[in-house]
């Protein structure tokens, strides 16, 4: 047995000793987007620090707990805080929780993040459904020996984000009268924000928003044959010719204001997932 499979098995045994709930939907909550937690009927909450082989979140706005419970009639497991390349973690560490979600029975992964908007049609506070992504992190969680038990050597990425789930969200947004965008997310390593020239470059290659997360988890979810749905909350405008210094407090405030709408979209989507 490989080291990865051994660690997954050990962690699953630990979690099985803490909860009998068998989740089918995994959720990763990004910066300032933890309010969905209040809608989850939590059965078990476990600090990351207690979970074998789990990294610790070093970002102040991330609580760092793994939650098992019920949302919209479905069994879910939610990460209240994620991990990033800029924290010094390897891609394998960052994506370990997604591997674990699959091992525990999840067939769908829902991810969210806060990001900078580069599309001039977007405004801070908008919610974008991720239709596709560009990986500029400079790394990939699948590099190294492939675990055939977990997925294929060369996973297809023609539909990393489920078209069916995107269509479902678009209908729900229409019903709820929630404005949403649909576009391309690009991930860079951070932790510094981008220069004017970098924003121009990222926009030129086809990205609508930019962030520092999400893509590693999505790659592993696709490798694991999970359906993926991704949301980005645009927290600041990143227009090169009108660029202003980023205000982290303002970014968190805007994410918080968008949170109720995102919560509604996720709640209703989870209710309709088979």
C-alpha angles and dihedrals in degrees: 000000000000122000092251094051090046092053092046090051093048092049093046091051089052093049092045087057090055101044139018092201114119108208122209097180125053120200129193115197117206135201113325092353101102095111092096085075090075089061094052116093093225117213098172133010118190124185112233088236090068097049117094114245092001119135121231122241111237096186112108095222093053115088096203103224134129110221128200119192149096130301124176091343095308131110108244141178115205132192109218093202131009138216130251138202090237090062087067098255123138119243089251091056092046092053099039092098091056090052087051093050089055092048090052093054107271115150097174130051123197116193131185135185144169114243147168117261118228099167107096089219091064125083130193109277094036119129116224123198107217111239096173141344145220118218112216096152090109092233142067129212091222095061111118133036112348119237101220089193089064101040147315125302092240109031116196115245101187089114109021091157115050112251089205093055092045090052089048092052092048090055092046091049089051092050092047094042091237116152112230135174128210122212154114124304121206121196124208126180101247143150088163117063120243131277122238090257091051092052089051090050094048092049091047093055091055108269122141098187136017132214144150104243147031102069097083090053092047093050091053092045090054090046087053093050094247123148111241133209119182133193130189123194110208104224101170140018114247104192111152096216094049101033119153129184112277118254108207093195090053091048091054091046092053091047088052092052092051092046099087091055092047090047090054092050093049094044093052093042093052089050090059099043111111 
